Amino acid sequence: AKRPVPLYDFKAFGAAIKAARNEYGESRKKVSDELYIPRATFEYREQGTPAEFTGIYDLVTRYHISVDQFFFPNSNAEKSTG
């Protein structure tokens, strides 16, 4: 069976990554080299291609897990899955 179309549009996430990278003045090559990921893979992420993000999204939304606690462990932000 084919996986249904993802419920989340990862294009906004990819656009945020691209905007932040540009704000830092970093090239795609620099970031992909430092993160040890193929440049094409990084480009796909900036374009909003879901790939493994889909699995993460599916799990955190299924179990109502806030990712803020993992991405920003030192932040005092309230728990939010929004």
Order of alpha helices (4+ residues) and beta strands (2+ residues): alpha-alpha-alpha-alpha-alpha
